Amino acid sequence: MDNERVTQNNFSHKTVFFLRHSDAENIISGQNDFQRELNSLGKQKVTNFTTNFSSEFQFDLVLCSTSVRTRQTLDLLDLKRIDFIFCDSLYLTEKELILSEIQQVSEKINKLLVIGHNNGISDLASYITQTGILLSTCQMVEIRLESPKWELVEQGMGTRVRNFF
């Protein structure tokens, strides 16, 4: 009985990482925002980011917006042996929709990376931690959640652990 109680009280914390896509080209005539590609500075920032932090990338799953610039950011991270889910719903969306996607993640996943856009991901990181977080391009924040289940994630249940930029 005591072993059962210990197991129930020592739940596995979930960790979410929010990464804003890197710098993109300015929009040109006839092009929509969704199609914007990373510019040379954006590609260099992701390359430097990967060089500096790739040994610390231990994600179980990546949720990524389907926009061109977020997919290019993901490609340049050079993540190996990690599952990806591309979500149309993460494109330029509000924090509530991103939170809804996170709440549907399998409980088997402990470390989740979300690659998206402002204002949604910064708003959600701020909401979860109840602190002001404004992610710049190619900046990532790690948040430890006080929850054993993704479906229970809500306002104020996260602590910012670290910023990567």
N, C-alpha and C positions, 0 to 999 in steps of 0.2 A: 504494500500500500504506500509506504514512504517513497519508494522509487517512482511510483506512478505520479505522486504529487510533485516531486522534483521535476519530472519530465514535463508536466503541464505548466509549471511556473517558469521554466527556463525555455521560453519559446525563442525561435530564431527571428531576429530582427531582419526586416527588409531594408534594402538600401536602393535609393533611386538616384541616378545621375541625370541631370538635365544639361544638354549641350546645345547651344545655339549654333546654327550653321555658320560657316565662315563667310568672308566678304564676297559679295557678288557684283557682277557687272551692273552698270546702270541700265535701266530699262530703255530699249530703243523702240523707235516707231514700228508698229505692227507686231511687237512682241508683248506677251502678257507676263506678269510677274512670276507666274509658276515656272516659266521656261528660262528664267535668268540663270546663267552659269556662274561658277566661281571665277573671279578675276585672278590675275597673277599673284596679287598680294594675298588673296584668300587661299590659294593653293599653297603658297609658302607658309602661311600661318598654320594650316593643318599639318603640313610636313614637319614643321618645327614642334608643334604640339605633340605629334606622334613620336618624334625622336625623344622628346623630354619625358613623356609619360607612358609610352606603350607598355613598359614593364609593369605598370600599375593597372592596366586595363584587364579586369577580371569580371566581365559581364556574363550573365547567363542568357540574356535576351536583349535585343535592340528593337525598339519601336522607332520608326523613322518616317517622317513626312515624305510624301511621294514627289515633292518638288525637285527640280533638277539640282539646285544648290545643296539641298540636304542630302540627296543621294551621292553627290560628288564628295561632300564632306565625309560621309560614311565610307566611301570607297578609299579615300586617302588615309583613313585611320588604319587601314590594313589589318582589320580584326580577323582572326583565324578561328575556326571551329566554334562560331557563335551563331545562333539562330537570329534571323532578322524578320521583322514583320513591317511591311510598308503600309502606311495608313493614310488614305486620302483625307481622313478626318483630322489629321494633325496639321494640315496646311492652313496657316494664318488663322488659327482658331482661338477660342476663348479657353480660359483655364478649366472651366467646367467640363468641356468635352475631352480635354486631355486627361483630366482626372477620371472621367468615365472609362476611357481606354485603359488606364492603369488599373482601375478596379476590376477589370476583366482578366488580368494576367493570372496565369496558373500559379497556384501556391507552391509549386515545385521551384519556381524562380525566386532567387534571393537577391540578385543584383541586376537591376534593370537600367538600361541606358535609353533615354528618350532624346531624339534629335529633332529639333523643331525650330520654331520662329518666335520672335517677340511680337506681341507683348505676352502671348499666352504662356510660354514656358517660364518667363520671369515672374509673371503674376502667380502662377501655380506654385513655384518655389517659394515665393513670399507668403502665400496663403498657408502652405504646409508648415513653414517654419515660424510664421508670424513675425518675420523680419523683412526689411526692405532688401530685395535682391533684384538687380538689373543686370542681366547677362549681356555682355558685349559680344561681338562676333567671335566665334571660335573660343568661347569661354564655357567652362563646364563647372557645375557645382555638384558636390556629393552631399546627399541628405540621408541621414539614418532615421528610419521610421520606428516609432514605438508601436509597432503592430506586427503580429505574426501573419496577417493576411492582407493582401492587396485590396480586397473589397472593403476593408475597414478604414482605409486611408482617408483622413479628413483634416480639417483646419487645425493647426497647432500641434500635430502629432509628429513633427519632424524636427531634427536638429541639424543645422549646417555643420558638416564635418570639415569640408575643405573646398577651396576654389582651385581650379586648374585654368591657367591662361598663359 
